[in-house]
Amino acid sequence: MACVVVGGTFDPLHDGHRALLKKACELSNGGGLLIGLTSDRMAKNKSHKVDDYRTRYNAIMELTSAQGIKPEIIKLDDPYGPTLRDDFDYIVVSPETYPTALRINEIREENGMRPIEIVLVDYILADDGLPISSSRISRGEIDEHGRVLKQPQ
């Protein structure tokens, strides 16, 4: 059984997020899964409007419960959360958050801690061949499954 960590804003919850969370659930294999969910304060820095913390929390719980996993979800007020103090076997990241995972391991090693194994989940591509992203969804270019709604200008 593994102890797995993953973090993000997860809004709107799209197929890329689903792939990330599915991989985290698989790796936990009945062990511990900790999901760091961006706080409302931290989410205000996003380029698009983000649902409130409770709405995002409930969406993640619904998704992970369908996988047979009941994760611990904590509020993130910084990019690192508990990864700088607690031990985890895996950190699941997207290409966008991969540099943060590298930095986490640098800091951990500086502090005499063992690194966390980084599991990179590649982008899920929309029908137009570009990555599904929350900002593209909020601009109305694609839906949460990557179906093109309008061509970018």
C-alpha positions in Angstrom: 0.0 0.0 0.0 1.3 3.4 -1.0 0.9 6.9 0.3 0.1 9.2 -2.6 -0.3 13.0 -2.8 -1.8 15.1 -5.6 -2.8 18.8 -5.6 -4.6 21.3 -7.6 -7.5 23.7 -8.0 -9.6 21.1 -10.0 -12.0 23.6 -11.5 -13.7 23.1 -13.7 -13.2 19.3 -13.1 -12.2 18.1 -16.6 -10.9 14.9 -18.2 -7.3 16.0 -17.6 -8.1 16.3 -13.9 -10.0 13.0 -14.0 -6.9 11.2 -15.4 -4.7 12.7 -12.7 -7.0 11.7 -9.9 -7.6 8.2 -11.4 -3.8 7.6 -11.5 -3.5 8.8 -7.9 -6.3 6.4 -6.8 -4.6 3.5 -8.7 -1.3 4.2 -7.1 -2.7 4.4 -3.6 -3.9 0.8 -4.0 -6.0 1.0 -0.8 -3.3 3.0 1.0 -3.5 6.7 1.7 -4.4 9.3 -0.8 -4.0 13.0 0.2 -5.5 15.6 -2.2 -4.4 19.1 -1.7 -7.2 21.4 -2.9 -6.4 25.1 -3.5 -8.0 27.4 -1.0 -10.5 30.0 -2.2 -7.8 32.7 -1.3 -5.2 31.0 -3.4 -7.7 30.3 -6.3 -8.3 34.1 -6.6 -5.0 34.2 -8.5 -6.3 32.1 -11.3 -7.0 33.6 -14.7 -10.6 32.4 -14.6 -13.5 32.4 -12.1 -13.2 29.4 -9.8 -16.0 27.7 -7.9 -15.9 27.9 -4.1 -13.8 25.4 -2.1 -16.8 23.3 -0.9 -18.2 22.8 -4.4 -14.7 21.7 -5.7 -14.3 19.4 -2.6 -17.6 17.7 -3.2 -16.8 17.1 -6.9 -13.5 15.4 -6.0 -15.1 13.3 -3.4 -17.8 12.2 -5.8 -15.2 11.3 -8.4 -12.8 9.4 -6.0 -15.7 7.6 -4.3 -16.7 6.2 -7.7 -13.1 4.7 -7.8 -13.7 3.1 -4.4 -11.3 5.6 -2.7 -12.0 7.9 0.2 -9.1 10.4 0.2 -8.1 12.9 2.7 -8.6 16.3 1.2 -6.8 19.3 2.7 -6.9 23.0 2.0 -3.8 24.3 0.2 -2.7 27.9 0.9 0.7 27.4 -0.8 2.1 25.3 -3.7 3.7 22.7 -1.4 1.2 21.8 1.3 2.5 19.0 3.6 5.0 17.6 1.0 7.8 19.5 2.7 7.2 17.8 6.1 5.4 14.5 5.5 6.5 11.3 3.8 4.8 10.2 0.6 5.7 7.4 -1.8 4.3 9.2 -4.9 3.4 12.7 -6.0 1.1 12.7 -9.1 1.5 15.7 -11.4 0.7 17.1 -14.8 3.2 18.7 -17.1 2.1 22.0 -15.7 2.8 21.1 -12.1 5.9 19.0 -12.8 8.3 21.9 -12.0 6.7 22.3 -8.6 7.3 18.6 -7.8 11.0 19.0 -8.8 11.2 21.9 -6.4 9.5 20.0 -3.6 12.1 17.2 -4.0 15.0 19.8 -4.0 13.7 21.3 -0.8 13.2 17.8 0.8 16.7 16.8 -0.1 18.1 20.1 1.3 16.3 19.2 4.5 17.6 15.6 4.7 14.4 14.0 3.6 14.0 11.3 0.9 12.5 12.5 -2.4 9.0 11.6 -3.4 8.7 9.5 -6.6 7.2 11.8 -9.3 4.5 10.3 -11.5 3.8 12.4 -14.5 0.4 12.1 -16.1 0.5 13.6 -19.6 -2.0 16.1 -20.8 -5.3 14.8 -22.1 -5.8 16.3 -25.5 -9.0 18.0 -26.8 -10.4 17.1 -30.2 -8.3 19.9 -31.7 -5.1 18.3 -30.5 -4.4 20.9 -27.8 -4.4 20.1 -24.1 -7.7 20.3 -22.2 -7.3 23.1 -19.6 -9.5 25.0 -17.2 -8.7 28.3 -18.9 -9.7 26.9 -22.3 -13.0 25.7 -20.9 -13.6 29.1 -19.2 -13.0 30.9 -22.5 -15.7 28.6 -24.1 -13.2 27.0 -26.5 -13.9 23.4 -25.4 -16.0 21.5 -22.9 -14.7 19.4 -19.9 -14.3 16.4 -22.3 -12.3 18.3 -24.9 -15.0 18.7 -27.4 -14.4 21.9 -29.4 -17.1 24.5 -28.9 -15.5 27.4 -30.9 -12.3 27.9 -32.8 -9.8 30.2 -31.1 -9.5 33.7 -32.6 
